[in-house]
């Protein structure tokens, strides 16, 4: 599923465990992080971008990627706390990328970002911007359960995730073979994505959720 659907299914109790965007944890005190692994980045991630034809301080509107709740909120936190800009934020539907232009920028995530380098004059990597702002890594999603789970299961689950990471070259080779992609998948998955959920990442998660909560309280957060 795309990240926003993962969040929705977790919120609606349609799943017991999910690779859940951390924005879904906002205001939820009943979740259980069950893994030592996550989808994070310690610097540029390359697949979560603000695309624009003009510099940050000339942006008047930002289109929000319907596929991602965390990236949407991250952009709003950065705009308020770091960039010091006050654009209008707008929900989107499919194919919104085609209307990015002029003073209207857009958040774009995922595989769609890999072909953007020649399309826009300015590309701001949100994980990199967060690192500049906080000197911390960023966690986009982590493995979360909505109930207490047996410790033995959690141990085996972590072992399965560890096995996958130890065999990443096999996975990458299969992906390249099946998709025929010319993107440097190995560099992206092994160098841009940071998988360990260590103490720095947990602190960064807490900081992000605190910033997001502040914006909710001031009604400045658009939770698309």
VEXLOBA-385478 format. One line per 4 residues: for each residue z, x, y of C-alpha. Coordinates in nm, 4 decimals. Layout:
N
Z X Y ~ ...
END
This chain:
224
0.0000 0.0000 0.0000 ~ -0.0412 0.1001 0.3625 ~ 0.2946 0.1908 0.5251 ~ 0.3371 -0.1396 0.7093
0.2987 -0.3327 0.3804 ~ 0.5538 -0.1039 0.2129 ~ 0.7960 -0.1888 0.4929 ~ 0.7248 -0.5621 0.4694
0.7788 -0.5750 0.0941 ~ 1.1048 -0.3844 0.1292 ~ 1.2231 -0.6112 0.4120 ~ 1.1344 -0.9227 0.2089
1.2993 -0.7948 -0.1119 ~ 0.9684 -0.8043 -0.2972 ~ 1.0379 -0.4567 -0.4337 ~ 1.3540 -0.2820 -0.5522
1.2342 0.0682 -0.4612 ~ 0.9763 0.1777 -0.2086 ~ 0.8390 0.4790 -0.0270 ~ 0.9570 0.3093 0.2882
0.8654 0.3991 0.6476 ~ 1.1928 0.4914 0.8132 ~ 1.1420 0.2400 1.0939 ~ 1.2072 -0.0279 0.8301
1.5646 0.1024 0.8119 ~ 1.6269 0.0111 1.1763 ~ 1.9159 -0.2358 1.1841 ~ 1.9422 -0.2368 0.8026
2.2799 -0.1210 0.6730 ~ 2.2203 -0.2087 0.3073 ~ 1.9631 0.0494 0.2062 ~ 2.0173 0.3403 -0.0332
1.8167 0.6629 -0.0037 ~ 1.7667 0.7629 -0.3668 ~ 1.5568 1.0776 -0.3560 ~ 1.5663 1.4383 -0.2421
1.2029 1.3982 -0.1342 ~ 1.0199 1.2323 0.1514 ~ 0.6973 1.2286 0.3499 ~ 0.7739 1.4476 0.6490
0.6416 1.7263 0.8650 ~ 0.7933 2.0227 1.0450 ~ 0.5362 2.0497 1.3222 ~ 0.1766 1.9301 1.3174
0.1024 1.6751 1.0469 ~ -0.2629 1.6166 1.1378 ~ -0.2748 1.2523 1.0292 ~ -0.0617 1.0714 1.2903
-0.2386 1.0975 1.6228 ~ -0.2587 0.9509 1.9692 ~ -0.6305 0.9544 2.0505 ~ -0.7352 0.9390 2.4143
-1.0171 1.0136 2.6566 ~ -0.7674 1.1013 2.9307 ~ -0.4487 1.3127 2.9536 ~ -0.1126 1.1537 2.8749
-0.0147 1.0712 3.2317 ~ -0.3415 0.8866 3.2933 ~ -0.3015 0.6555 2.9925 ~ -0.2427 0.2927 3.0923
-0.2679 0.1191 2.7528 ~ -0.1903 0.2269 2.3972 ~ -0.3292 0.0381 2.0981 ~ -0.0830 0.0382 1.8083
-0.2022 0.1053 1.4544 ~ -0.1393 -0.2083 1.2465 ~ -0.0951 0.0126 0.9377 ~ 0.2204 0.1893 1.0561
0.5544 0.0768 1.1941 ~ 0.7168 0.4189 1.2140 ~ 0.4297 0.5852 1.4009 ~ 0.4175 0.2938 1.6445
0.7876 0.3286 1.7258 ~ 0.7639 0.7081 1.7368 ~ 0.4928 0.6791 2.0027 ~ 0.7109 0.4456 2.2072
1.0136 0.6754 2.1769 ~ 0.8040 0.9738 2.2872 ~ 0.6543 0.7782 2.5770 ~ 0.9994 0.6789 2.7028
1.2045 0.9882 2.6232 ~ 0.9634 1.2812 2.6313 ~ 0.6300 1.2036 2.7948 ~ 0.7937 0.9893 3.0670
0.5043 0.7431 3.0812 ~ 0.5086 0.3641 3.0798 ~ 0.1826 0.2364 2.9291 ~ 0.1297 -0.1157 2.8012
0.1459 -0.1316 2.4206 ~ -0.0834 -0.3667 2.2283 ~ -0.0970 -0.4916 1.8688 ~ -0.4254 -0.4392 1.6854
-0.6354 -0.5511 1.3934 ~ -0.9043 -0.3770 1.1910 ~ -1.1690 -0.1747 1.3756 ~ -0.9589 -0.1389 1.6908
-1.0569 0.2289 1.7011 ~ -1.3923 0.1301 1.8506 ~ -1.2317 0.0024 2.1715 ~ -1.0338 0.3176 2.2481
-1.1729 0.4631 2.5672 ~ -1.1125 0.5218 2.9371 ~ -0.7434 0.4808 3.0092 ~ -0.6869 0.2953 2.6795
-0.5616 0.5263 2.4052 ~ -0.4733 0.4449 2.0468 ~ -0.2389 0.5466 1.7657 ~ -0.4342 0.6248 1.4493
-0.2813 0.7291 1.1172 ~ -0.3976 0.8325 0.7735 ~ -0.7316 0.9455 0.6394 ~ -0.9126 0.7947 0.9388
-0.7766 1.0751 1.1568 ~ -0.9619 1.3495 0.9701 ~ -1.2940 1.2694 1.1384 ~ -1.1602 1.2265 1.4922
-1.1854 1.5764 1.6328 ~ -1.5248 1.5211 1.7925 ~ -1.4638 1.1591 1.8963 ~ -1.1971 1.1994 2.1636
-1.1215 1.4540 2.4310 ~ -0.7452 1.4476 2.3700 ~ -0.5613 1.4224 2.0383 ~ -0.1820 1.4336 2.0456
-0.0176 1.4978 1.7089 ~ 0.2982 1.2847 1.7109 ~ 0.4907 1.5034 1.4658 ~ 0.4124 1.8071 1.6811
0.5188 1.6202 1.9958 ~ 0.8464 1.5220 1.8268 ~ 0.9051 1.8883 1.7342 ~ 0.8426 1.9908 2.0960
1.0872 1.7234 2.2116 ~ 1.3707 1.7781 1.9615 ~ 1.2979 2.1065 1.7801 ~ 1.3384 1.9050 1.4609
1.1114 1.7981 1.1755 ~ 1.0116 1.4347 1.1429 ~ 1.0428 1.2004 0.8450 ~ 0.7788 0.9305 0.8202
0.8943 0.7731 0.4940 ~ 1.1515 0.8221 0.2209 ~ 1.2315 0.6708 -0.1167 ~ 1.4720 0.3831 -0.0631
1.6306 0.1167 -0.2830 ~ 1.7727 -0.2148 -0.1679 ~ 2.0459 -0.2099 -0.4348 ~ 2.2776 0.0343 -0.6081
2.0993 0.2107 -0.8927 ~ 2.2241 0.3839 -1.2028 ~ 2.2830 0.7538 -1.1304 ~ 2.0997 0.8563 -1.4469
1.7906 0.6683 -1.3313 ~ 1.8048 0.8347 -0.9891 ~ 1.8284 1.1769 -1.1541 ~ 1.5257 1.1063 -1.3738
1.3357 0.9642 -1.0766 ~ 1.3923 1.2841 -0.8795 ~ 1.2809 1.4897 -1.1786 ~ 0.9567 1.2908 -1.1907
0.8910 1.3505 -0.8210 ~ 0.9668 1.7209 -0.8617 ~ 0.7214 1.7379 -1.1532 ~ 0.4502 1.5870 -0.9338
0.5056 1.8414 -0.6580 ~ 0.5068 2.1294 -0.9063 ~ 0.1673 2.0108 -1.0298 ~ 0.0133 1.9375 -0.6911
-0.2911 2.1548 -0.7558 ~ -0.3915 1.9335 -1.0488 ~ -0.3519 1.6220 -0.8359 ~ -0.5503 1.7724 -0.5476
-0.8346 1.8840 -0.7735 ~ -0.8596 1.5367 -0.9247 ~ -0.8553 1.3701 -0.5815 ~ -1.1310 1.5961 -0.4485
-1.3398 1.5405 -0.7615 ~ -1.3053 1.1608 -0.7487 ~ -1.3570 1.1154 -0.3737 ~ -1.6013 1.3944 -0.2980
-1.4119 1.4581 0.0256 ~ -1.4906 1.7650 0.2337 ~ -1.1504 1.7556 0.4034 ~ -0.9196 2.0478 0.3227
-0.6860 1.8335 0.1153 ~ -0.4975 2.1349 -0.0204 ~ -0.4061 2.2543 0.3295 ~ -0.3007 1.9039 0.4347
-0.0863 1.8243 0.1312 ~ 0.0675 2.1681 0.0853 ~ 0.1032 2.2918 0.4451 ~ 0.1127 1.9882 0.6742
0.3312 1.7548 0.4670 ~ 0.6915 1.8668 0.4103 ~ 0.8519 1.6957 0.1116 ~ 1.2124 1.8106 0.0880
1.4663 1.5712 0.2389 ~ 1.7154 1.8298 0.3623 ~ 1.9992 1.8057 0.6149 ~ 1.7738 1.8808 0.9147
1.5434 1.5975 0.8204 ~ 1.8348 1.3600 0.7673 ~ 1.9679 1.4518 1.1114 ~ 1.6204 1.3970 1.2593
1.6007 1.0550 1.0913 ~ 1.9357 0.9550 1.2395 ~ 1.8304 1.0766 1.5844 ~ 1.5021 0.8856 1.5688
1.6714 0.5638 1.4591 ~ 1.9262 0.6019 1.7407 ~ 1.6480 0.6437 1.9970 ~ 1.4657 0.3440 1.8539
1.7852 0.1360 1.8658 ~ 1.8289 0.2221 2.2333 ~ 1.4813 0.0925 2.3091 ~ 1.5498 -0.2252 2.1127
1.8639 -0.2825 2.3147 ~ 1.6685 -0.2465 2.6398 ~ 1.3906 -0.4687 2.5004 ~ 1.1367 -0.1961 2.5620
1.0385 -0.1507 2.1985 ~ 0.7326 -0.3294 2.0641 ~ 0.8003 -0.3628 1.6929 ~ 0.4457 -0.4259 1.5786
END
